[in-house]
Amino acid sequence: MFKHFKYPIIQAPMAGGVSTVDLALTVSKNGGLGFLAAGYKTPEALEQEIVTCTAAALPFGVNIFVPQNDVEDATLELYQQRLEEDFHMKLPLQEPHDDFWIEKLAIVMKYKVPYVSFTFGCPSTAIIKQLKSFGSQVIVTVTNLLEAKVAVSYGADAICLQGVEAGGHRATFDNVGEASYISLMNLIHTIRKEVTIPIIAAGGIMNGKDIHLALCAGADAVQLGTAFLCTEESGANQVYKQALLSNEFSETTLTRAFTGRLARGLKNDFISTYEHIAPAIYPAVHTLTQPIRATALKNENPQAMSLWASVHFKEIKQGSVKDVLEQLITELSVYQSPSKFGCNSYE
């Protein structure tokens, strides 16, 4: 499945402008697999990015959010009122939206995108079959054994296995049903015994030793997001990058405060203040807090921004994607032969 790229390293699709075309293509150009993030984009913007990547004649992937609109209740209005009072701004609630699900599926099929991954659920068997008929390899992001078995039964070509260490949103199929948080290594050991399709390991992987351990635990490839946040090609804004690199933040935490869905980010004042009252209602809370986050960015105030990052964010490196990848491969080469990485064959 992964024969189209040299190294078993995949760049995580990071929505919100971080996963630029330049980032994805540079990763692919240097032996990994770059990914675009379709989440929160218009179909027109996504199509233009895919056109550019297709023209480059390099392998790449696109990640799509499976539609989810949690039932809204009185807790959302109470949260809205509290935020409006504290930030002195109107925060209108928006109508439920599917993030252009049908349109985005049509676009990735139109351009026969080589790799298509999904987050927040598993698409139907019919959709997976249709994607495969256009030549796409289908990847479903999962967080536990039950989700992995669903992905396999629906026909996924591979699963992206997300450990609790991962930065950004938890990829759980059910927004409110997660009862336990399992480390990546424990997940790999458990799920490798139960599924035979390729496993992509994600969550807190920052260096060559981390990659080696994941591969030898049973993964076929690894996915890194935080490791690329401060590269030159990353679309992360300068306030975000500075927050990651400075000593202002010492830890990450899981929170619903910004989006209504659990996500791991740098623990700041907004999270500390509102986590205990934030409702589990996605994506309504995400759109509700957008003006607050935009104002915070304008004012260069990281204490009211969503700063997604893995537990090991202190290991972030600066430089070009090429620099970061070369260092990862050099570190990995200490543990494995450069001629054939992986305790499993990822080809």
C-alpha positions as CSV (number, residue, x, y, z in Angstrom):
1,M,0.0,0.0,0.0
2,F,2.8,2.4,0.8
3,K,5.1,1.5,-2.1
4,H,4.8,5.0,-3.6
5,F,7.0,6.7,-1.1
6,K,10.5,5.9,0.2
7,Y,10.1,6.2,4.0
8,P,7.3,5.0,6.3
9,I,6.6,8.6,7.3
10,I,3.3,10.4,6.7
11,Q,2.6,14.0,7.4
12,A,-0.6,14.4,9.4
13,P,-3.4,16.4,7.8
14,M,-3.9,19.4,10.1
15,A,-7.0,21.5,9.4
16,G,-7.2,25.2,9.9
17,G,-4.5,26.2,7.5
18,V,-1.5,24.3,8.9
19,S,-1.3,21.7,6.2
20,T,-0.4,23.8,3.2
21,V,0.2,22.5,-0.3
22,D,3.8,23.4,0.1
23,L,4.1,21.3,3.3
24,A,2.4,18.3,1.7
25,L,4.4,18.4,-1.5
26,T,7.7,19.0,0.2
27,V,7.2,16.0,2.4
28,S,6.3,13.8,-0.6
29,K,9.3,15.2,-2.6
30,N,11.6,14.2,0.2
31,G,10.5,10.6,0.5
32,G,7.4,10.8,2.9
33,L,3.7,11.1,2.1
34,G,2.2,14.6,2.4
35,F,-1.5,15.1,3.2
36,L,-3.9,18.0,2.6
37,A,-6.6,18.7,5.2
38,A,-10.1,19.2,3.7
39,G,-11.7,20.0,7.0
40,Y,-13.2,23.5,7.2
41,K,-12.3,24.3,3.6
42,T,-14.7,25.3,0.8
43,P,-14.9,22.8,-2.0
44,E,-13.4,25.4,-4.3
45,A,-10.3,25.9,-2.1
46,L,-9.8,22.1,-1.7
47,E,-10.1,21.5,-5.5
48,Q,-7.5,24.1,-6.2
49,E,-5.1,22.5,-3.8
50,I,-5.7,19.1,-5.3
51,V,-5.1,20.4,-8.8
52,T,-1.7,21.8,-7.7
53,C,-0.7,18.6,-6.0
54,T,-1.8,16.5,-8.9
55,A,0.2,18.6,-11.3
56,A,3.3,18.0,-9.2
57,A,3.1,14.2,-10.0
58,L,3.9,13.2,-6.5
59,P,2.0,10.9,-4.1
60,F,-0.3,12.8,-1.7
61,G,-3.4,12.3,0.3
62,V,-6.5,14.2,1.4
63,N,-8.2,13.9,4.8
64,I,-12.0,14.5,5.1
65,F,-14.1,14.9,8.2
66,V,-17.0,12.5,8.4
67,P,-20.1,14.7,9.1
68,Q,-21.1,15.1,12.7
69,N,-23.6,17.5,14.3
70,D,-24.1,16.8,18.0
71,V,-27.6,17.6,19.3
72,E,-27.7,21.1,20.6
73,D,-29.3,21.8,24.0
74,A,-29.5,24.4,26.7
75,T,-25.8,24.0,27.7
76,L,-24.8,25.5,24.4
77,E,-26.8,28.7,25.0
78,L,-25.4,28.9,28.5
79,Y,-21.9,28.6,27.1
80,Q,-22.6,31.2,24.5
81,Q,-24.0,33.7,27.1
82,R,-20.9,33.2,29.4
83,L,-18.4,33.7,26.5
84,E,-20.3,36.8,25.2
85,E,-20.3,38.3,28.7
86,D,-16.6,37.6,29.3
87,F,-15.3,38.7,25.8
88,H,-17.8,41.5,25.2
89,M,-18.8,40.3,21.7
90,K,-21.7,38.8,20.0
91,L,-21.2,35.1,19.2
92,P,-24.0,33.9,16.9
93,L,-24.8,30.2,16.7
94,Q,-24.7,28.8,13.2
95,E,-26.9,26.3,11.5
96,P,-25.7,22.6,11.5
97,H,-23.5,21.9,8.5
98,D,-21.9,18.8,7.0
99,D,-18.6,20.6,5.9
100,F,-19.5,20.0,2.2
101,W,-19.3,16.2,2.7
102,I,-20.8,15.2,-0.7
103,E,-18.9,17.9,-2.6
104,K,-15.6,16.9,-1.1
105,L,-16.1,13.2,-1.8
106,A,-16.9,14.1,-5.4
107,I,-13.7,16.1,-5.8
108,V,-11.3,13.4,-4.5
109,M,-13.0,11.0,-6.8
110,K,-12.8,13.4,-9.8
111,Y,-9.1,13.7,-9.3
112,K,-8.4,10.1,-8.3
113,V,-6.5,11.2,-5.2
114,P,-4.1,8.4,-4.3
115,Y,-4.8,8.3,-0.6
116,V,-8.0,9.4,1.1
117,S,-8.3,9.3,4.9
118,F,-11.2,10.0,7.2
119,T,-11.6,11.4,10.7
120,F,-14.5,11.4,13.2
121,G,-16.0,8.2,11.8
122,C,-16.0,5.6,9.1
123,P,-17.7,6.2,5.7
124,S,-20.1,3.6,4.4
125,T,-19.1,0.5,2.6
126,A,-20.6,1.9,-0.6
127,I,-18.5,5.1,-0.4
128,I,-15.3,3.1,0.3
129,K,-16.0,0.9,-2.6
130,Q,-16.6,3.9,-4.9
131,L,-13.3,5.5,-3.8
132,K,-11.4,2.3,-4.5
133,S,-13.0,2.1,-7.9
134,F,-11.3,5.5,-8.7
135,G,-7.9,4.1,-7.5
136,S,-7.8,5.6,-4.1
137,Q,-6.4,3.9,-1.0
138,V,-8.8,4.4,1.9
139,I,-7.6,5.1,5.4
140,V,-9.8,5.4,8.5
141,T,-8.6,7.1,11.7
142,V,-9.4,5.1,14.8
143,T,-8.8,5.3,18.5
144,N,-9.7,1.8,19.8
145,L,-10.2,-1.8,18.9
146,L,-14.0,-1.5,18.2
147,E,-13.4,1.4,15.7
148,A,-10.6,-0.6,14.1
149,K,-12.9,-3.6,13.5
150,V,-15.6,-1.3,12.0
151,A,-13.1,0.2,9.6
152,V,-11.9,-3.3,8.6
153,S,-15.4,-4.6,8.1
154,Y,-16.4,-1.6,6.0
155,G,-13.4,-2.3,3.6
156,A,-10.7,0.2,4.7
157,D,-7.3,-0.4,3.2
158,A,-5.5,0.8,6.3
159,I,-6.2,2.3,9.7
160,C,-4.5,5.3,11.2
161,L,-4.3,4.4,14.9
162,Q,-4.4,7.5,17.1
163,G,-2.9,7.3,20.6
164,V,-4.0,9.6,23.4
165,E,-0.6,11.5,23.1
166,A,-1.7,13.0,19.7
167,G,-2.1,16.7,19.3
168,G,-5.4,18.1,17.8
169,H,-8.8,16.5,17.9
170,R,-9.5,13.0,19.2
171,A,-10.7,11.1,16.1
172,T,-13.3,9.1,18.0
173,F,-16.4,8.0,16.1
174,D,-18.5,9.0,19.1
175,N,-17.9,12.4,20.5
176,V,-19.2,11.6,24.0
177,G,-18.7,7.9,24.4
178,E,-14.9,7.7,25.0
179,A,-14.4,5.9,28.3
180,S,-10.6,5.4,28.3
181,Y,-7.5,7.0,26.8
182,I,-5.0,4.5,25.6
183,S,-1.3,5.2,24.8
184,L,-0.2,4.6,21.3
185,M,2.2,1.7,22.1
186,N,-0.5,-0.2,24.0
187,L,-3.0,0.4,21.1
188,I,-0.6,-1.0,18.6
189,H,0.1,-4.1,20.6
190,T,-3.6,-4.7,21.2
191,I,-4.9,-4.0,17.7
192,R,-2.0,-5.6,15.7
193,K,-3.2,-9.0,17.1
194,E,-6.8,-8.4,15.8
195,V,-6.4,-6.8,12.4
196,T,-4.3,-7.7,9.4
197,I,-4.6,-4.5,7.3
198,P,-1.7,-2.0,7.6
199,I,-1.5,0.2,10.7
200,I,-0.4,3.8,10.6
201,A,0.7,4.9,14.1
202,A,0.0,8.4,15.2
203,G,0.4,10.3,18.5
204,G,3.4,12.0,20.0
205,I,6.0,10.6,17.5
206,M,8.7,13.2,17.3
207,N,12.0,11.5,16.6
208,G,13.7,8.4,15.0
209,K,13.6,6.4,18.1
210,D,9.8,6.9,18.4
211,I,9.4,5.8,14.8
212,H,11.5,2.7,15.4
213,L,9.5,1.7,18.5
214,A,6.2,2.1,16.7
215,L,7.3,0.1,13.7
216,C,8.7,-2.7,15.9
217,A,5.5,-2.7,18.0
218,G,3.6,-3.6,14.8
219,A,2.9,-0.5,12.9
220,D,3.6,-0.4,9.1
221,A,4.1,3.4,9.0
222,V,3.9,6.4,11.2
223,Q,2.1,9.8,11.0
224,L,3.6,12.9,12.4
225,G,1.9,16.3,12.8
226,T,3.4,18.3,15.7
227,A,6.9,17.5,14.4
228,F,6.1,19.6,11.3
229,L,4.3,22.5,12.9
230,C,7.3,24.8,13.1
231,T,8.8,24.1,9.7
232,E,9.1,26.8,7.1
233,E,6.4,25.2,4.9
234,S,3.9,24.9,7.7
235,G,0.9,27.2,7.6
236,A,0.9,27.7,11.4
237,N,0.8,31.4,12.2
238,Q,3.7,33.0,14.0
239,V,1.9,33.4,17.3
240,Y,1.2,29.6,17.3
241,K,4.8,28.8,16.4
242,Q,6.2,31.1,19.0
243,A,4.0,29.6,21.7
244,L,5.3,26.1,20.8
245,L,8.9,27.3,20.9
246,S,8.8,29.5,24.0
247,N,8.8,28.6,27.6
248,E,5.4,30.2,28.2
249,F,3.6,26.8,28.0
250,S,4.8,23.7,29.9
251,E,2.1,21.1,29.2
252,T,-0.8,20.0,27.0
253,T,-4.2,18.9,28.0
254,L,-7.4,17.4,26.4
255,T,-10.1,20.0,26.2
256,R,-13.6,20.6,24.7
257,A,-13.4,24.4,25.4
258,F,-12.7,25.5,21.9
259,T,-14.7,23.1,19.7
260,G,-16.9,20.9,21.8
261,R,-14.8,17.9,20.8
262,L,-11.9,16.6,22.8
263,A,-8.6,17.9,21.4
264,R,-5.1,18.1,22.8
265,G,-3.4,21.5,22.9
266,L,-1.2,23.8,25.0
267,K,-2.9,24.4,28.3
268,N,-3.7,28.1,28.3
269,D,-6.0,30.5,30.2
270,F,-9.0,29.9,28.0
271,I,-8.9,26.1,28.6
272,S,-8.3,26.6,32.3
273,T,-11.3,28.9,32.6
274,Y,-13.9,27.3,30.4
275,E,-13.1,23.5,30.2
276,H,-15.4,22.7,33.1
277,I,-18.4,24.3,31.4
278,A,-17.8,23.6,27.7
279,P,-20.5,21.3,26.3
280,A,-19.7,18.3,24.1
281,I,-21.4,19.8,21.1
282,Y,-19.4,19.7,17.9
283,P,-19.1,21.6,15.5
284,A,-21.4,24.2,17.1
285,V,-18.8,25.1,19.8
286,H,-16.1,25.3,17.1
287,T,-18.0,28.0,15.2
288,L,-19.1,29.7,18.4
289,T,-15.5,30.4,19.5
290,Q,-14.1,31.3,16.1
291,P,-14.4,35.1,16.7
292,I,-12.7,34.8,20.0
293,R,-9.8,32.9,18.5
294,A,-9.5,35.3,15.5
295,T,-9.4,38.3,17.9
296,A,-6.8,36.6,20.0
297,L,-4.6,36.0,16.9
298,K,-5.0,39.6,15.8
299,N,-3.9,40.7,19.3
300,E,-1.1,38.2,19.4
301,N,-2.6,36.6,22.5
302,P,-1.9,32.8,22.7
303,Q,-3.9,32.5,25.9
304,A,-7.2,32.6,24.0
305,M,-6.1,30.6,20.9
306,S,-6.4,26.8,20.2
307,L,-2.8,25.7,20.0
308,W,-3.0,22.0,19.1
309,A,0.1,20.0,20.0
310,S,1.1,16.5,21.1
311,V,2.4,15.7,24.6
312,H,6.0,15.9,23.3
313,F,5.8,19.4,21.7
314,K,9.0,20.4,23.5
315,E,10.9,18.3,21.0
316,I,9.7,20.4,18.0
317,K,12.4,21.5,15.6
318,Q,12.7,24.5,13.3
319,G,13.9,24.6,9.7
320,S,12.7,23.2,6.4
321,V,10.7,20.0,6.0
322,K,13.7,18.6,4.2
323,D,15.9,19.3,7.3
324,V,13.3,17.7,9.7
325,L,12.9,14.6,7.5
326,E,16.6,14.2,7.1
327,Q,17.1,14.3,10.9
328,L,14.3,11.8,11.4
329,I,15.8,9.4,8.9
330,T,19.3,9.9,10.4
331,E,17.9,9.1,13.9
332,L,16.0,6.1,12.6
333,S,19.1,4.7,10.9
334,V,20.7,4.3,14.3
335,Y,18.1,1.6,15.0
336,Q,17.3,0.2,11.5
337,S,19.0,-0.4,8.2
338,P,18.5,2.5,5.8
339,S,17.9,0.1,3.0
340,K,14.7,-1.3,4.5
341,F,13.0,0.5,7.4
342,G,10.4,-1.2,9.6
343,C,10.1,-4.4,11.7
344,N,7.1,-4.9,9.4
345,S,7.3,-4.5,5.6
346,Y,5.4,-1.3,4.8
347,E,5.4,-2.1,1.1
